[in-house]
Amino acid sequence: MAIQSEITVHKIAHPKGSKVDFGAEIRGADLENLSELDFAVIRRALYENSVVLLKNQQTLSPRAQFELTQRFDPVSTSYGHGKTIDAKRSVLHPDLKTIPHQPQVQVIGNGPVAEYEGLKNITLKHPHHKTFHADPLSEADDRDNTRFYRWHIDAALYGLHAPRVTTLMAVKVPKTEPLNLRYDDESNDEISVPRGSTAFASSYKTYDLLSEEDKQFARTTKVQYAPHPYIWMSPARSRSDGLGLVSEGKELPYSELPPIEKDKVKILPMTWKNPVTGQLALQVHPSAIEKLHLADGTVIDDLKEVREIVHRMQRPGIAPEFVYPIDWEEGDLAIFNNHGVLHSVTGSFLPEEVRIFRQCNLAASEGPLGPDN
Ligand SMILES: [Fe+2]
């Protein structure tokens, strides 16, 4: 008798007008007791759908969340950002609180929390775009409107390899009215998002939307990331669409960064291959880029030019019709392919609105799969 998994996979039904072709719900999985076959079904679903959602997982322990995350890369053991040195200057510093008994799992969210998983009397702060965007929304517009805070890959991009997947669990979700997310660029684009939604865009779609000439460029170009990128970028500010920084020369000079070890600087392919489907993703962390290495050996090191090239290639992929803003419900566990999507925080909360999420990702055991060319 063949042993079968009871897990089923259901494509997410996106609203009318959406052209999002990714996202699926996985049903019937017992995450604390996954057989090899069950995990194989989940892994395939993840790589075929980029983002998968499992409902009613509120009883899942931080340990089980870590173990699930680790199954995608069994050799990996440590958090995706490691123990970031000089963390106080990093733009990531205010957003994460580490669970003492499971240090690969971070608590993120908003508001005062008396006790959660061994963390006592903590105050969480939902990242607000006004701390990162060059030209934020006005105070008057801020409660009803929002921005993409920062489109990104979860990755240290210095020394450590980019985690394969991130798991994100919604523990406590304040439900309020949806927000109008404004791009505030020349497009007049806007999209309605649930407050505090995590927005996803498929980097496979972004690649597919390129011209043949740009696809060729993307397959043959490598991206060099700044050393200690989150410290390097800390004085700089973002475009209003959250997709990379404006070029005002504010990045820290190397002399003001922690010591730089040359072999830790990341020069990565511009396209990353899906290990299951073979599709290529245009996978670039737009805020952390510093140089482009072209096929003919040319290095583009003019930061403004580097950013213009990458923004022109990535912007079509975050158009409203291609963005999947998750409508979080308590107990939701999302797993996303961190080598195939960009994601962004959205929204804002009042100081007293309590929101608790748990995030886990692990520095990968090896670099991303590049294109075959
Ligand atoms: Fe993230």
Boltz pocket constraint, residues with backbone or C-beta under 6 A from the ligand:
constraints:
  - pocket:
      binder: B
      contacts: [[A, 152], [A, 153], [A, 154], [A, 343]]
      max_distance: 6.0
